[in-house]
């Protein structure tokens, strides 16, 4: 294969790949809607052509020349021609308004669909893959990239409609003047070659670079905002500002290229279209010596060019913008494919035996190529039982709770638990930037203030909430920034209690509480009849458990029963490392 043939093949393959990727993101209904939107834009262009023809006929009648063809549907008088022209102008305006509104509405729906599909994919991806991703990057892709991807389809609608309209108007020009069509064809060929070989590749490279630089900038901003206390303490604002400045400058350079290249093409096409119209006038003058007919043709070309010239300019702009926004389409498609590849499948429901809320048998788990994080774990938790679990950091305590909650699947063994009856409270409580009420509900249907109050009392937070001027409607700030660590943890425990779960998983969920508040909360949980599995490093909490386990590399080891005296404090401290 020659170099020219190879280039042509690669270019064709890339176009076909682009088309398949763009179509793959749409279902049949969405494709049909976009086709209807395109037809609507084409219909507006047809109205422009009809308006030009009506104006041409009107000018002939005004000069007592009669119409060009005496068909039954052509106006026979100046009044009828004027009425037809008015009707067509009004019809064209209405069609433009409705088709534009319809198209924008469908593009908004498409953006919403992409947003929901991507966020659903992220929420169902395997947990080990999810925790590797940058949260700010996921947010940016879910919000901004999906917006750009939806805009690509809007530009496709406009581009397709404009190309068809230009083709129809070219036929109309050919009917009146073959020379005009030759000029138009030559101008379009020159523009296509220039865009194809001089602009498109630079635009695609700039769009890819902008995507990367934006991603890095978003990460840096998220790092700075989440490290506010440390930055103020260390006084190293200059480091973060310099980091953001460099990435912002890189983003600005690439954005300038993405924005300026299509504008350059638009300006060239715009001025070229003006010259084209002048050439058409010259061609008409050379062909027609009849002044009245010449004036009518000029009116026809003027009305037609009033629509044709902006369309040619818009095609040039859209061609560049589509190359830039297509990067977002590829990103959304790639992200959805990755989510499908690593989708976390629902674990089969395995319920424990009578009287138990949890039965783990020979459970093992590992992350990637690491050695087993958990190995041969066996555990049974009875209804209403409180189990304490401790072990050195990194031994796998949180992983064990993730297996019980169904967040991770075991490598081997079985986990029998009714996951509908589980509530999970981590050490770092995720809070909505909303009111206390909404953070308690956390997706639950509306509950009475009495039910919310009972949950708050069990978590020893009712006095704090009642002391707030707005009570349950008090805002908690960004991830609970307006609350202390202990208040956030108690709010998370109250949220778990409100769900009516029979089995609570507490992963260091009382670590920020003082000893007295922790004692009261644990006593309330013990008296509630709920089964509790508490991961903790605190020695004094051992007295609230029915049983105490230590997690080691060899497995789960049961220690002394809770409530038994410890003769050697040092020995006890070693047990609860």
C-alpha positions in Angstrom: 0.0 0.0 0.0 1.4 3.4 -1.0 1.8 6.2 1.5 -1.0 8.1 -0.1 -3.3 5.1 0.0 -2.3 4.5 3.6 -3.1 8.0 4.6 -6.4 7.9 2.9 -7.2 4.5 4.6 -6.3 5.8 8.0 -8.3 9.0 7.5 -11.3 7.0 6.4 -10.9 4.5 9.3 -10.7 7.4 11.7 -13.9 9.0 10.3 -15.7 5.7 10.5 -14.5 5.2 14.0 -15.6 8.6 15.0 -19.1 8.0 13.6 -19.4 4.6 15.3 -18.3 6.1 18.7 -20.8 9.0 18.4 -23.6 6.7 17.4 -22.8 4.1 20.1 -23.6 6.6 22.9 -27.2 7.0 21.6 -30.1 4.7 21.7 -32.6 4.4 18.8 -35.0 6.9 20.3 -32.3 9.5 20.7 -31.1 9.0 17.2 -34.7 9.5 15.9 -35.1 12.7 17.9 -31.8 14.1 16.6 -32.9 13.2 13.1 -36.2 15.1 13.6 -34.3 18.0 15.0 -32.1 18.0 11.8 -35.2 17.9 9.6 -36.6 20.9 11.5 -33.5 22.9 10.7 -33.6 21.8 7.1 -37.3 22.9 6.9 -36.2 26.4 8.0 -33.7 26.5 5.2 -36.4 25.5 2.7 -38.6 28.4 3.9 -35.6 30.7 3.2 -35.5 29.4 -0.3 -39.3 29.8 -0.7 -39.1 33.4 0.6 -36.3 34.1 -2.0 -38.5 32.7 -4.8 -41.5 34.6 -3.6 -39.5 37.9 -3.5 -38.2 37.1 -7.0 -41.8 36.6 -8.3 -42.9 39.8 -6.5 -40.3 41.9 -8.2 -41.2 40.5 -11.6 -44.8 41.4 -11.0 -43.9 44.9 -9.8 -42.1 45.4 -13.1 -45.1 44.1 -15.1 -43.0 41.2 -16.3 -45.3 38.5 -15.1 -44.0 35.4 -13.3 -41.3 33.2 -14.7 -43.5 30.2 -15.0 -47.3 30.3 -15.1 -48.0 27.3 -12.9 -51.3 27.1 -11.0 -49.6 27.7 -7.7 -47.6 30.8 -8.7 -49.0 34.3 -7.6 -50.7 36.1 -10.4 -50.8 39.6 -8.8 -48.7 41.9 -6.7 -51.1 41.5 -3.8 -51.2 37.8 -3.9 -47.4 37.6 -4.2 -47.0 40.0 -1.2 -49.4 37.9 0.9 -47.5 34.7 0.0 -44.2 36.4 0.9 -45.6 37.6 4.3 -47.0 34.2 5.1 -43.7 32.5 4.2 -41.7 35.0 6.3 -44.0 34.5 9.4 -44.0 30.7 8.8 -40.2 30.7 8.6 -39.9 32.7 11.9 -42.2 30.3 13.7 -40.5 27.2 12.4 -37.1 28.7 13.4 -38.3 29.4 17.0 -40.0 26.0 17.5 -37.2 24.0 15.9 -34.5 25.8 17.9 -36.5 25.3 21.1 -37.1 21.6 20.3 -33.4 21.0 19.5 -32.1 22.8 22.6 -34.6 20.8 24.7 -33.4 17.5 23.3 -29.8 18.4 23.8 -30.5 19.3 27.4 -32.2 15.9 27.8 -29.2 14.2 26.2 -26.9 16.0 28.7 -29.0 14.7 31.5 -28.9 11.2 30.1 -25.1 11.2 29.8 -24.8 12.6 33.3 -27.0 10.0 34.8 -25.4 7.1 32.9 -21.9 8.2 33.9 -22.7 8.8 37.6 -24.6 5.5 37.7 -21.6 3.8 36.1 -19.2 5.3 38.7 -21.5 4.3 41.5 -21.6 0.7 40.3 -17.9 0.3 39.4 -15.9 -2.2 41.5 -14.8 -0.6 44.7 -11.2 -1.4 44.2 -11.3 0.5 40.9 -13.4 3.4 42.3 -11.0 4.3 45.1 -8.2 4.6 42.6 -10.0 7.4 40.8 -9.6 11.1 41.6 -13.0 12.4 43.0 -12.7 15.9 41.5 -11.9 14.4 38.1 -14.9 12.2 38.3 -17.1 15.2 39.2 -15.6 17.3 36.3 -16.2 14.5 33.8 -19.7 13.9 35.0 -20.7 17.5 34.8 -18.5 19.3 32.2 -17.4 16.5 29.8 -21.0 15.3 29.4 -22.0 18.9 28.7 -19.4 19.1 25.9 -20.4 15.7 24.6 -24.1 16.8 24.3 -23.0 20.0 22.6 -21.2 17.8 20.0 -24.6 16.3 19.0 -26.1 19.8 18.8 -23.4 20.8 16.5 -23.9 17.7 14.4 -27.6 18.7 14.0 -26.7 22.2 13.0 -23.9 21.0 10.7 -26.0 18.4 8.9 -28.9 20.8 8.5 -26.6 23.6 7.2 -24.9 21.3 4.7 -28.3 20.1 3.3 -29.5 23.7 3.1 -26.4 24.8 1.2 -26.9 21.8 -1.2 -30.5 22.8 -1.8 -29.6 26.4 -2.3 -26.8 25.4 -4.6 -29.4 23.6 -6.8 -31.5 26.8 -6.8 -28.4 28.8 -7.9 -27.6 26.2 -10.6 -31.1 26.7 -11.9 -30.5 30.4 -12.3 -26.8 30.4 -13.1 -24.3 27.6 -13.7 -21.4 30.0 -13.3 -22.6 30.8 -9.8 -22.5 27.1 -8.8 -19.0 26.8 -10.2 -17.8 29.6 -8.0 -19.6 28.1 -5.0 -18.2 24.7 -5.6 -14.6 26.0 -6.0 -14.9 28.1 -2.8 -16.2 25.1 -0.8 -13.4 22.8 -2.1 -10.8 25.4 -1.1 -12.2 25.7 2.3 -12.5 22.0 2.9 -8.9 21.3 1.9 -7.7 24.2 4.1 -9.7 23.0 7.1 -8.9 19.3 6.6 -5.1 19.7 6.3 -4.3 22.9 8.1 -6.7 23.3 11.0 -8.3 20.0 12.0 -5.2 18.2 13.3 -4.1 21.2 15.3 -7.5 21.6 16.7 -7.8 17.9 17.8 -4.3 18.1 19.4 -5.2 21.3 21.3 -8.5 19.8 22.5 -6.7 16.7 23.9 -4.1 18.9 25.6 -6.9 21.1 27.1 -8.6 18.0 28.5 -5.4 16.9 30.2 -4.5 20.3 31.6 -8.1 20.9 32.8 -8.0 17.5 34.6 -4.7 18.5 36.4 -6.0 21.9 37.3 -9.2 20.5 38.8 -7.1 18.1 40.9 -4.9 20.9 42.2 -7.9 23.0 43.1 -9.5 20.1 45.0 -6.2 19.5 46.8 -5.9 23.1 47.8 -9.5 23.4 49.1 -9.4 20.2 51.0 -6.1 21.1 52.7 -7.2 24.5 53.9 -6.2 24.0 57.6 -2.7 22.7 56.8 -2.0 25.4 54.2 -2.9 28.1 56.7 -0.9 26.4 59.4 2.2 25.9 57.2 1.9 29.2 55.4 2.7 27.6 52.1 0.0 29.2 50.0 2.6 30.3 47.5 3.4 26.6 46.6 -0.2 25.9 45.7 -0.7 29.2 44.0 2.3 28.6 41.8 1.1 25.1 41.0 -2.3 26.3 40.0 -0.9 29.2 38.0 1.3 26.9 35.9 -1.6 24.6 35.2 -4.0 27.5 34.5 -1.6 29.0 32.0 -1.3 25.7 30.2 -5.1 25.4 30.1 -5.4 28.9 28.8 -3.0 28.3 26.0 -4.8 25.2 24.8 -8.2 26.8 25.3 -7.0 29.8 23.2 -6.1 27.4 20.4 -9.4 25.5 20.6 -11.4 28.8 20.5 -9.3 30.7 17.9 -8.8 28.1 15.2 -12.6 27.7 14.5 -12.9 31.5 14.6 -10.1 31.8 12.0 -11.9 29.3 9.7 -15.2 31.3 10.3 -13.6 34.6 9.3 -12.1 33.1 6.2 -15.4 31.5 5.2 -17.3 34.7 6.0 -15.2 37.0 3.8 -14.9 34.3 1.1 -18.7 34.1 1.0 -19.0 37.9 0.5 -16.5 37.7 -2.4 -18.5 34.7 -3.8 -21.7 36.8 -3.8 -19.9 39.5 -5.8 -18.8 37.0 -8.3 -22.4 35.7 -8.6 -23.5 39.3 -9.3 -20.8 39.6 -12.0 -21.9 36.3 -13.5 -25.5 37.3 -13.6 -24.6 40.6 -15.2 -22.5 38.9 -17.9 -25.4 36.5 -18.7 -28.4 38.8 -18.4 -28.6 42.1 -20.3 -32.2 42.6 -19.3 -32.1 45.1 -16.5 -35.6 44.3 -14.9 -34.8 40.6 -14.9 -31.3 41.4 -13.6 -32.8 43.3 -10.7 -35.2 40.4 -9.9 -32.3 37.9 -9.9 -30.3 40.2 -7.7 -33.2 40.3 -5.2 -33.4 36.5 -5.4 -29.7 36.2 -4.8 -29.7 38.8 -2.0 -32.5 37.0 -0.1 -30.8 33.7 -0.7 -27.4 35.0 0.3 -28.8 36.6 3.4 -29.2 33.0 4.7 -26.5 31.3 2.6 -23.6 33.5 3.7 -24.1 33.1 7.5 -24.6 29.3 6.9 -21.3 29.0 5.2 -19.7 30.9 8.0 -21.4 28.8 10.6 -20.4 25.6 8.8 -16.7 26.7 9.1 -17.2 27.5 12.8 -19.1 24.3 13.6 -16.5 22.1 11.8 -13.8 23.3 14.2 -16.0 23.2 17.3 -17.1 19.6 16.4 -13.4 18.5 16.3 -12.9 20.0 19.7 -16.0 18.7 21.4 -15.6 15.2 19.9 -12.8 14.7 22.5 -15.5 14.8 25.1 -17.6 12.2 23.3 -14.6 9.9 23.2 -14.0 10.5 26.9 -17.6 9.7 27.9 -17.6 6.6 25.7 -14.3 5.5 27.2 -15.5 6.1 30.8 -18.8 4.2 30.2 -16.8 1.3 28.6 -14.5 1.1 31.6 -17.5 1.2 34.0 -19.1 -1.7 32.1 -15.8 -3.7 32.1 -15.4 -3.2 35.9 -19.0 -3.2 36.9 -19.6 -4.7 40.3 -22.1 -7.5 40.1 -24.7 -7.9 42.8 -23.7 -10.6 45.3 -26.2 -13.5 45.6 -28.4 -13.2 48.7 -27.1 -15.5 51.4 -29.0 -15.3 54.7 -27.6 -16.4 58.0 -29.1 -19.2 60.1 -31.7 -18.6 62.8 -30.7 -16.3 65.6 -27.7 -14.8 63.7 -27.2 -11.6 61.8 -23.9 -12.6 60.3 -22.0 -15.8 59.4 -18.6 -15.7 57.7 -17.0 -19.0 56.7 -13.4 -19.4 55.5 -13.4 -15.8 54.0 -10.3 -14.5 52.2 -9.6 -11.4 50.3 -6.7 -9.6 48.5 -6.1 -6.4 46.6 -4.5 -6.8 43.2 -1.1 -8.6 43.4 -0.8 -8.3 47.1 -0.7 -11.2 49.5 -4.0 -11.9 51.2 -5.3 -8.9 53.2 -7.7 -11.3 54.9 -7.2 -15.0 55.2 -9.5 -17.7 56.6 -11.8 -15.5 58.6 -14.6 -17.1 60.4 -17.2 -15.1 62.4 -20.7 -15.5 63.7 -22.6 -12.5 65.2 -25.9 -13.2 67.1 -28.9 -10.9 67.1 -28.5 -8.1 69.7 -24.8 -9.0 70.2 -22.0 -6.4 70.4 -18.7 -7.5 68.9 -15.5 -5.5 69.3 -12.8 -5.8 66.7 -9.2 -4.4 66.9 -5.8 -4.9 65.3 -2.9 -3.0 64.0 -3.4 -0.4 61.3 -3.6 -1.8 57.8 -4.3 -5.3 58.9 -7.7 -5.3 57.1 -10.4 -4.2 59.6 -12.1 -1.8 57.3 -11.8 -4.4 54.5 -13.6 -6.9 56.7 -16.5 -4.5 57.2 -16.6 -3.8 53.4 -17.0 -7.5 52.8 -19.8 -7.7 55.3 -21.6 -4.7 53.8 -21.2 -6.1 50.3 -19.0 -3.3 49.1 -16.3 -5.9 48.2 -16.8 -9.5 47.2 -14.8 -12.2 49.0 -12.1 -14.0 47.1 -13.0 -17.3 48.7 -15.5 -18.3 51.4 -19.1 -17.2 52.0 -20.6 -14.2 53.8 -24.2 -14.8 55.0 -25.9 -11.6 56.0 -29.1 -9.8 55.3 -27.6 -6.7 53.6 -31.0 -4.9 53.7 -30.7 -4.8 57.5 -27.1 -3.3 57.6 -26.1 0.2 58.4 -22.5 1.2 57.9 -20.9 4.2 59.8 -17.3 4.9 58.7 -14.8 7.0 60.7 -14.9 9.9 58.3 -18.7 10.6 58.0 -19.7 11.8 54.5 -22.2 14.7 55.0 -24.3 16.5 52.5 -23.8 20.3 52.2 -27.4 20.6 53.5 -29.4 20.6 56.7 -29.3 18.2 59.6 -32.6 16.9 58.5 -31.5 16.0 55.0 -28.3 14.4 56.4 -30.3 12.2 58.7 -32.7 11.1 55.9 -29.8 10.6 53.4 -32.2 9.4 50.7 -35.0 8.0 53.0 -38.6 9.2 52.5 -39.7 12.0 54.8 -39.8 11.0 58.5 -41.5 12.8 61.3 -39.6 15.1 63.6 -40.3 12.7 66.4 -38.6 9.8 64.6 -35.6 12.1 63.8 -35.5 13.1 67.5 -35.4 9.5 68.7 -32.4 8.8 66.4 -30.7 12.0 67.7 -31.3 11.0 71.3 -29.8 7.6 70.8 -26.7 9.3 69.3 -26.6 11.8 72.2 -27.0 14.7 69.7 -30.5 15.9 70.6 -29.4 18.6 73.0 -27.0 20.0 70.4 -29.6 20.1 67.7 -32.3 21.7 69.9 -29.8 24.4 70.9 -29.5 25.5 67.3 -31.7 28.4 66.2 -32.9 26.5 63.1 -33.0 23.1 64.8 -33.2 20.3 62.3 -32.9 22.8 59.4 -29.5 24.0 60.6 -26.9 23.7 57.7 -23.8 21.6 58.3 -21.5 23.1 55.7 -19.3 21.5 53.1 -18.9 17.9 54.3 -19.9 19.1 57.8 -17.3 21.8 58.1 -19.4 23.7 60.5 -19.5 20.8 63.0 -16.8 19.2 65.1 -15.5 15.8 64.4 -17.5 14.3 67.3 -20.7 16.0 66.1 -20.2 14.6 62.6 -19.7 11.1 63.9 -22.8 11.2 66.1 -24.8 12.6 63.2 -23.6 9.6 61.2 -24.6 7.2 63.9 -28.1 8.8 64.2 -28.4 8.4 60.4 -27.7 4.7 60.8 -30.2 4.3 63.6 -32.9 6.1 61.7 -32.8 3.5 59.0 -34.1 0.9 61.4 -31.2 -1.5 60.7 -30.8 -4.6 62.9 -27.0 -4.8 62.3 -24.7 -1.8 62.7 -21.1 -1.7 61.4 -19.1 1.0 63.2 -15.6 1.6 61.7 -13.9 3.7 64.3 -17.2 5.7 64.3 -16.7 6.9 67.9 -13.0 7.8 67.7 -13.7 11.6 67.8 -16.0 11.3 70.8 -14.8 12.0 74.4 -15.0 9.0 76.7 -18.3 10.1 78.4 -20.2 10.7 75.1 -18.8 7.5 73.7 -19.9 5.5 76.8 -23.5 6.9 76.5 -23.7 6.3 72.8 -22.5 2.7 73.2 -24.9 2.1 76.1 -27.8 3.3 74.0 -26.8 1.0 71.2 -26.5 -2.0 73.5 -29.9 -1.3 75.0 -31.5 -0.9 71.6 -31.3 -4.7 70.9 -29.3 -4.1 67.6 -26.3 -6.2 66.8 -23.2 -4.1 66.6 -19.7 -4.8 65.2 -17.4 -2.0 66.4 -13.9 -1.5 65.1 -11.9 0.4 67.7 -8.5 0.9 69.2 -9.8 2.2 72.5 -9.2 0.0 75.5 -12.1 1.2 77.6 -14.7 0.3 75.0 -13.9 -3.4 75.5 -16.4 -3.5 78.4 -19.3 -2.8 76.1 -18.8 -5.9 74.0 -20.1 -9.3 74.5 -17.0 -10.6 72.7 -13.7 -9.2 71.6 -11.7 -10.2 68.5 -8.2 -9.3 67.3 -7.5 -9.4 63.6 -4.1 -10.7 62.7 -2.4 -12.0 59.5 -3.3 -15.6 60.6 -7.0 -14.7 60.9 -9.5 -13.6 63.5 -8.6 -14.5 67.1 -11.2 -14.3 69.9 -9.8 -12.9 73.1 -11.1 -12.8 76.7 -14.8 -12.4 77.2 -15.9 -8.8 77.9 -16.6 -8.0 81.5 -13.8 -10.2 82.9 -11.2 -8.3 85.0 -7.7 -7.7 83.5 -5.1 -8.4 86.1 -2.2 -7.0 84.1 -2.9 -3.6 82.4 0.2 -4.0 80.2 -1.0 -7.4 79.0 -4.4 -5.8 78.3 -2.8 -3.1 76.3 -0.9 -5.7 74.3 -4.2 -7.5 73.5 -5.8 -4.2 72.3 -2.8 -3.0 70.2 
